[in-house]
Amino acid sequence: MGAAKAFESMFREYDIRGRVGEDELNTASVERIIAAYAQLLNRRGINRAVLGYDNRSCSPAFASAARSALTEAGINVMDIGLAISPLVYYAQHAYGCEGAVMITASHNPNGWSGFKLAKGLSKTLEPEDIKELYALVQQDPASKGTKKGSISEVNARDGYLDAIVSRISMGARAPRIALDAGNGAAGLFAYELFQKLGCLTFQLNCDPDDSYPHYFPNPSDAKARQRLREMVTHPYIKADVGIGFDGDGDRIGVIDENGEDVWSDIILAVLARQTLAKYPGAPVVYDVKCSQTLEEVIRNSGGKPIMWKTGHSYIKAKLQELNAPLGGERSGHLFFGGSDYYGFDDALFAGARLVEFLSHTLDSLSKVIAGFSRYVTSPEIKARCPDEEKYSVMDEIIEEFKARYPGRVNDLCGARVKFDNGWGLVRASSNMPELVLIFEADTKAQLQEIREVFRQVLGAYPQVDSRWENDMV
């Protein structure tokens, strides 16, 4: 891929993510991109922005470049320093800043960086905004504002933690918690939060370390989950729940007291029961990757299940449109709105809400979940496919499935195909050069049958790698 094509590929559906280096993200390209973002803010009459960054080794230098670009364009910067994405979103509300720059590539591997960019309170850029931003980048956006912006260094950390604690009402039981931050920035916040909630809390990799000596902070990572599983079930710990966080603190992963994986759509089902007791009849928004279990729990709890597109910007926008109190994605982004919270995705608040739920019941997490209808569900499987080809390939795959299974294909975000005993999904990843697949069925044998159908369809496309990553066989 040439340098120009590599640069263009960083502008994804709702984020910017790229590899750190000469062709993609470096201090010069960061300054150019954020100068374009400053123009986008000026077009919308926004002259203030929060700036935060994760703990990757490149982030402080990128923050300096972003700070310079914003102020040169007349944007006043509220600099909160090393942060997690939910802290940046909280600071927008705390300081009344509709603009925000969070320098992070979230759960992308080390060697990547990127930006989450805001256009309002709890509103991040959507596809049309990203297209507008890229057009501005191509126009040499480094023009100066009529007046240089100011920089204010602020500490939003204490207010953020207080905002969570004030919204949690713990019951008589104080759950034992094992936390894994993967040496990412979430470790600076998580331990103190759960201590404030009265939990006996055990730390794993909660010290930020930009070399990530054990594994990169990603709660979906099998190695990370195995280490958290060992800690939860250790005979001297015997935690009630294990909670893992990604590098910028907006995705959660959960292990139950027996060391079993609990995918985030099932955690969303638990929280839906809790939320709908307070908001009967309310909508709950979830993405196309979520289990049939979630839809059934929402309906059985008196709520309205709303399936929507995968992507934090899409879910946030839908949550606000419907004034929904709760939403989430299978990937671990959980969103809280209504009168409960600010309408953005926050893994620490999600963990606090889960602990609150457990504090009011004598049942274990596994027992609560055992009361749901359950299916056999695959992990998120990845098939490599070049960024410049994945969307056109997906268009063809969608049409192929529609031809094979008329009336059974939901193409809201990729192809979610309904079978007699389950469903399968394939969609283009928004952030990586790959397709994402998930399968669910009544039995493992039926799941394998669905998987083989997708194997056959995708096998017709040489652009799609036949070596599936994180596969279940």
Steps between C-alpha positions, in 0.01 A plus 500: 500500500641841403548777752199701375270196509626405846427851625147498354425160655543648849172689462259227603125500560500703822860505628846566363748220556835431342846361553759723660767579242599698195202409277217535751513654847790721607514846658469676162197299387340530844533879486349504150205278597422695817530831313230365265293394800535853641356634173212255532434634852514859378245420230266383777560802720697300759804673648589280800627142516615249759831327424604165651723209401563135585827356631659383175859621466412726202208672674675789683669619179175466306319696773753780466442514124122498552520774761696720259258440210193577709628820654639630167147465360353699790367203701527533879634171640407338830799265538428207734821309418525120530142377490248240394232576241213515755694761698529715185125467437425580865725807485301627201192510723689631804657792310233557236731413208330367188835419340729221617811317382588166656829367364464123499470196278285334768562123485709505180845348559804691617654693212162654411350831604202709400228739611148503634361841409186669634251739343280552807435366847501118479516529120795372300561531127288286269579391141398825328706697753803279434463563124483874565808477721699312237407759239629773732824310559562498125459881482802599713300587812780666698343846486514722808198622689435870552610449860722230643323257733592456864613190690367413846635196681216350701451199727171330417589171669346558844178641357472202265538243776254691720252511210504120483493434875211742552288300254562159662292374791672197648303231680588296807747276318846628409624290204864396473643640176802407290605776258726480195599822321766337282746777601279753320371833628184352658714373786539858623126514572353153547655395831405821679146488358422154632665575832268800532207265438609289798623197305797286594700555184792304354719662235655344193716714270350825627829692477524683162795372298534596133706187427195285593721220637228235536245566223341801341192628691213339314230320700427275202859371492513130589828531692366791704180311582698193606710702745190668645330160522792367706480797734122479549514130589819512709426326834624803696286743300176328391364813338131544421587653163799589285494819293744590224540829313643605167770762454270803506245375752189484284478120451436245773562127526353280774588164659250338740585352839571160340748646255261480205487764227189719505473688172396861520161448334411270792625763747275744313211258559574503875510880502183514287309316771634745755426805283153397383387454858556876531387595145220258404431490129820686407703423186835323531735542202745228397714419198459229236765279663295440815344172608136405460508463879520876538191566290305243700610641838406855392152387386444283807600794721243726333740696281525573128798335328656724232765336280733757343828547315829402661714799602518724806399812304195324355384361835549835678297677232219243517497512880451877489241481221284261705595642843582140589647431844725215386683368196796287412712299262627145511853644484468641854384859444210559742307829493287662770255782439166630619529658842758243610809626318632710213422277202851379416685168527686453826649167608565621855140610547386170344713309749362707786143431387572127482649504850198698621271232356695221672499689831120478511474123447631191671515324165833462323547646154495152348169421671343825375607419145384138529145638520528635143432296188844411372650410165835379378687809382835535327762758594559790262686338211723710273580439132764733359391708201671816365345830607466615139304186405300396807191715434462403135550134597231538766257649248537188287473266798178668612346453155612136493331429833184680390487281190548184704272591790234747383328683784749372759780755469524809719740734318491782758874448557645222290297180453325344800342185360221321686487120488242263650715434808720808526670780308833607357651843440778634284586870483795718410699618801487877539849519644712218361565342157277202567151354495335407831289186537276372782279191508229391742278192509300270727777237498870486417432271203251749355747782556763308303251455216443877487874560517556272201245695294697819566826318430366401160374848410814684614720238331397639163690822572881474479526842670371339822759299690390140550694486829243630743639647822345426840296222337334237718648198321 
